[in-house]
Amino acid sequence: MKKRRMVTRIYAFILAASLIAADTLPAFAAERSRKLVSDDMAVLEENFSDKSIPYLEDAQREPMTETMEETKSEPMADTTEGAESKPETETTEETKPEPGTEEAPDDGLIRVNDTLYSGYYMDQAGIFYLVTEGVAKPFYGMANTGTSYYNCDISGAMTLMTLPTQTIFVEGKSYSGYYMDTAGMFYIVTAGTPEPVNRTVKDGTPYYGYDETGALIPLTLSKQTVFVNGKVYSGYYLSKQNKMYYIKKGTSTRKTGILKKGTNYYNYPLKKTKNLSKDTLYVNGTVYSGYYMNKKNHMYHVKKGTLTLKTGILKKGIKYYSYPSKKTKKLSKETLYVNGKIYSGYYMNKKNHMYHVKKGTLTLKTGILKKGVKYYSYPLKKTKKLSKETLYINGKLYTGYYLNQKNKMYRVKKGIPVLAIGMMGKGTKYYNYKLKKTQTLSQETLYVDGIVYNGYYLGSDNKMYLLSNGTYTPVNTALGAGTAYYSCVENRMVALPAAKAYVYGKAVESLTPAGVVTFQKAQAVVQTITAPTDSPADKLYKCYLWMEKFPYMQYRTMAEGLNISPDDWDVIFADDIFDANAGCCVSLSCAFAYMAKACGFESVTICSDTKHAWVDIDGRLYDPLFAKDRNFSKNYNAAYTDYRVHAAITREL
């Protein structure tokens, strides 16, 4: 057989360099044993769907091919390890040495230039060997790019070549599947070429790794595990379905909660680490939209993960995600939140309706709010104070009449209440706080300072009434100085500046204070001897009969009476009858005049010619003494026929 000789010095140099490089590889330089600790491999929770993060379902070992993938023979060159130029080679013409001969001893050892070979070697079937002193063993492990090896072609010729890429071999064959190196880096290998894994790998996935002795053996993942750049990952991780996970030592949990702006996470679609551009809420790993209650029971409105503390009313039945309960719930009742918190206090909504709120439960306000009361204004998004006392009915500013819980009546205009004062007509509408409805007055009612008024009342007819429980009774008495009464004309409470007598409500303006006292005596007599149903004429006649039995007695003359009291002479004489039950003609006339006034006659005048006295009532003659002693018909309610038509002295009551 013809022999071919190879130039071996350069080969030996390159081979030595490649062996040195191989010895320094991370995967093989250390002979230390390594056990794959399952605790270092985090497990995805059961709800971590196979579809949520892609697995390498096809990343199992491919059947070992009979030959390596095609590699080009490169001529040997004086370049560094891994250079792209083809190495230069020199071959002899001799064929593969025959076993048993000096050129090819039949001992199964590999020689180069008749020297036992140490290094890498690939046979005609493409099996990759590690050769030590001629002894070849199928290679297990990773060989770096540029690793030199001898390739034996089908003719038996030996050519020095370099690996074009980093390659994983199992039983000398290019491996396809998963592989973990001694540093715990996890790779997906395709036709021997490894790439760091960036995905989730299911539990039970087969891979090649190293046992405690450092031997490369087949293993399986004990737990589903997330890898990033080949390393078991801890941190936040965004899957290709845009699901956010929290991962601790490879164990994944779909994120529920708020991630702060700037939080780092691994983005699987982009294959790189990023940070969040804003605070973002995730629920079960998904960017959330809807309502969300955090662990402090604060309510948020969330739109595409962006949170805003809720201010406003949420209707009963609204769905929200409860972080404390870790599930979606429904509100059991309509609830008000202000800045995310269940609110208590007063609240004005966007329609300016006022609510009273207790632990989030709203009630439209009916009643008066005092000046300075605080309330939250939804339109202004802040807490304010009422600038004035304000009345709301069913949440709205009220205009009309309003009866509060203490039965005080208010006149209200645009929410501003003023205690009612004045007469309210029958049928007037008002809102009754106690009954929570609008009612109408059943009768004309006078309110003073909001309270149904009972007391003296000067009507628009200028008559004084005694008002009691809605009943008006004309005053028939004298009222002392300072007596309070409600003036319809002035629409306020007023006090009498001086004592004043009233007859059927009408004031007797001509009376002096002493005359008022005497008038009260006359009224007492009238009320005693007459009936309310009597006419004024009947009452007056009964007064005449009452005096008729009193004896005649002159205590003083007319002139003396005038001298004693020019202003109250009529009082002095009238009191003779009321106090002593006796008197002269002047006494009888003065007392009769006062009683006539008390009976309701308006035009009453005491007359005298200085010697005798009589009374003119509505232009008719009434002479009590002459009616008793002379002729009744000519002296009682009679026409004037004599001197008495011309009186010298008069006193109009």
SULPE-V591960 format. One line per field, one symbol per residue. ss: DSSP state (2 for helix, 1 for strand, 0 for the rest). burial: 1 if it has 9 or more other ideal C-beta (glycine too) atoms within 8 Angstrom, else 0. A space follows every 50 residues. Layout:
BEGIN
ss: ???
burial: ???
END
This chain:
BEGIN
ss: 00110002222222222222222002222000000002220000000000 00000000000000000000000000000000000000000111000000 00000000001100110011110000011111001111001110000111 11000001111100001111001100111100000111110011110011 10000111110000011111000011110011001111000001111100 11110011100001111000011110000111100110011110000011 11100111100111000011110000111100001111001100111100 00011111001111001110000111100001111000011110011001 11100000111110011110011100001111000011110000111100 11001111000001111100111100011000011110000111100001 11100111000022222222222222222000000222222222222200 11000002222222000022222222222201102222222222222220 00011111000011111001110222222002222111000022200011 110
burial: 00110100011001101110110010110000010100011111100100 01101100101100100100101101100010000010101101101000 00011000111100001011110001111010010101111111011111 11000111111110011111011111111111011111100111011111 11101111111001000010101111110111101111100111111011 11111100100010111100000101001111101111001111000111 11001110111001000111111000001010011111010110011110 00111110011101111110001111110000010100111110101100 11110001111100111011100100010111100000101001111101 11101111100011111000000111011000101111000001010011 11111101001000111111111011000100010101110111011001 00100001001100100111111111110101111111111111111110 10111111100011111001111111100000001101000001001010 101
END
